[in-house]
Amino acid sequence: MTVSVTAVTQLLDRWADGDRAALDSLLPIVYSELRRIADGYLRRERPDHTLQPTALVHEAWLRLVRQDRPVFAHRKQFYALAAQVMRRVLVDHARAQHADKRSAGVRTEWHDAAGVGAAAGTVELIALDEALTQLAQASPRQAQVIEMRYFGGLNVEEIADLLGVSPATISRDQKTAEAWLGHVLSESAP
């Protein structure tokens, strides 16, 4: 289905104006891009992750549509928010799994090699989320750049356009943020 960028923006505007029926038209149009974002997220996860891309898209969509008055300047801003929501879904899922494993009813797969690897991946995701939260407090734009670049799949030019700065500024922000996150994550590693 080929739909113009303008059509997506118009549907987002209608949704922002309170037209909930616009959501019914919007989902089939944006689904493949949301699925691409979810695939990107889950490619970075362990192979036996319990969330599948379809479930991640559906959970993110449910969280997105709960907004009363969403405001999107354009479709890229919508996809950036969708990526952020998917990250939250994955972190919430990781925290729930981590809490399950620490509870009294520790499952036996925790002790096998795959379980230990899965637990390490869960802890790494939680650590990355905490580091990104710290980065957002120190430099909100750098945190946005990392989120949009790695989790939203946007390129440097698209991020620059969204944030209203030059591509060179985005590249500098990305390098600085990556170095900062690398430092923070290496310090928090056991």
C-alpha positions in Angstrom: 0.0 0.0 0.0 1.6 3.3 -1.1 0.3 6.2 0.9 1.8 9.7 0.7 3.6 11.2 3.6 1.0 13.9 3.6 -1.8 11.4 4.2 0.0 10.1 7.3 0.5 13.6 8.6 -3.2 14.4 7.9 -4.3 11.3 9.8 -2.0 12.3 12.7 -3.5 15.8 12.7 -7.0 14.4 12.7 -6.1 12.1 15.6 -4.6 15.1 17.5 -7.9 17.0 16.8 -9.8 14.3 18.6 -10.9 12.1 15.6 -10.4 8.7 17.1 -11.6 7.1 13.8 -8.4 8.4 12.2 -6.6 5.7 14.2 -8.4 3.0 12.3 -7.0 4.4 9.0 -3.6 5.2 10.5 -2.6 1.7 11.8 -2.5 -0.1 8.5 -0.5 2.7 7.0 2.2 2.9 9.7 2.2 -0.7 10.8 5.1 -1.8 8.5 7.3 1.1 9.8 6.4 0.3 13.4 7.3 -3.4 12.7 10.6 -2.3 11.2 11.4 -0.3 14.4 10.4 -3.3 16.6 12.5 -5.7 14.5 15.5 -3.3 15.1 14.9 -3.3 18.8 14.6 -7.1 19.1 17.6 -7.7 16.8 19.6 -6.2 19.7 18.0 -8.5 22.2 18.8 -12.2 23.0 17.5 -14.7 20.5 15.1 -16.3 22.9 13.4 -13.1 23.9 9.8 -13.7 25.0 8.4 -10.6 23.2 8.0 -10.9 19.4 8.0 -7.9 17.1 4.2 -8.2 16.5 3.6 -8.2 20.3 5.9 -5.2 20.8 4.2 -3.2 18.0 0.7 -4.0 19.5 1.7 -3.1 23.0 3.3 0.1 21.8 0.3 1.0 19.7 -2.0 0.4 22.7 0.1 2.8 24.8 0.2 5.4 22.0 -3.5 5.5 21.4 -4.2 6.0 25.1 -3.1 9.6 24.7 -5.9 12.1 24.9 -4.5 14.9 22.8 -1.3 13.8 20.9 0.5 16.4 19.0 2.8 15.5 16.2 4.4 18.1 13.9 4.9 15.4 11.3 5.2 11.6 10.9 8.9 11.5 11.9 8.0 12.8 15.3 5.3 10.1 15.6 7.8 7.4 14.7 10.3 8.8 17.2 7.6 8.7 19.9 6.7 5.2 18.9 10.3 4.1 19.2 10.5 5.7 22.7 7.3 3.8 23.7 8.7 0.5 22.4 11.8 1.1 24.5 9.6 1.6 27.5 7.7 -1.6 26.7 11.0 -3.5 26.5 12.3 -2.0 29.7 9.1 -2.7 31.6 9.2 -6.3 30.3 12.9 -6.7 31.3 12.2 -5.3 34.8 9.2 -7.7 35.2 11.4 -10.6 34.1 14.2 -9.5 36.4 11.8 -9.2 39.3 10.4 -12.7 38.6 13.9 -14.2 38.6 14.7 -12.5 42.0 11.4 -13.6 43.6 11.1 -16.8 45.7 9.9 -18.8 42.7 13.1 -18.7 40.7 12.6 -20.8 37.6 15.0 -23.6 36.8 16.0 -22.2 33.4 17.7 -19.4 35.4 20.5 -21.9 36.1 21.2 -23.1 32.6 23.5 -21.3 30.3 20.7 -19.8 28.2 19.0 -18.5 31.3 22.1 -16.8 32.6 22.6 -15.2 29.2 19.0 -14.1 29.2 19.3 -12.6 32.7 22.5 -10.8 31.7 20.7 -9.3 28.7 17.8 -8.2 30.9 20.2 -6.5 33.3 22.1 -4.8 30.5 18.8 -3.4 29.1 17.9 -2.1 32.5 21.3 -0.6 32.9 21.2 1.1 29.5 17.8 2.5 30.3 19.1 3.9 33.6 22.1 5.4 31.8 19.9 7.0 29.2 17.7 8.4 31.9 20.8 9.9 33.5 22.0 11.3 30.2 18.6 12.9 29.6 19.0 14.8 32.9 22.5 16.0 31.9 21.8 16.6 28.2 18.3 16.0 27.0 19.2 16.5 23.3 22.0 13.9 23.4 19.6 11.4 24.9 17.0 12.2 22.2 19.7 11.7 19.5 20.6 8.3 20.9 17.0 7.2 21.2 16.1 8.4 17.7 19.2 7.0 16.1 19.4 3.6 17.7 15.9 2.9 18.8 13.9 4.9 16.2 16.1 4.0 13.2 16.3 7.6 12.1 19.4 8.9 10.2 21.4 11.9 11.2 19.6 14.2 8.7 16.2 13.2 9.9 17.2 13.8 13.5 18.7 17.1 12.6 15.4 18.1 10.9 13.3 17.0 13.9 15.4 18.8 16.4 16.1 21.9 14.3 19.9 21.7 14.4 22.6 20.9 11.8 23.6 17.3 11.0 27.1 18.2 12.2 25.6 19.0 15.6 23.7 15.7 15.7 26.9 13.8 14.8 28.8 15.5 17.6 26.0 14.9 20.0 25.9 11.2 19.1 29.6 10.7 19.5 29.6 12.5 22.9 26.6 10.6 24.1 28.0 7.3 23.0 31.3 8.0 24.9 29.4 9.1 28.0 27.1 6.1 27.9 30.1 3.8 27.4 31.8 5.3 30.4 28.7 5.0 32.6 27.9 1.5 31.5 31.5 0.3 32.0 31.5 1.8 35.6 28.3 0.0 36.4 29.3 -3.4 35.0 30.0 -6.0 37.6 
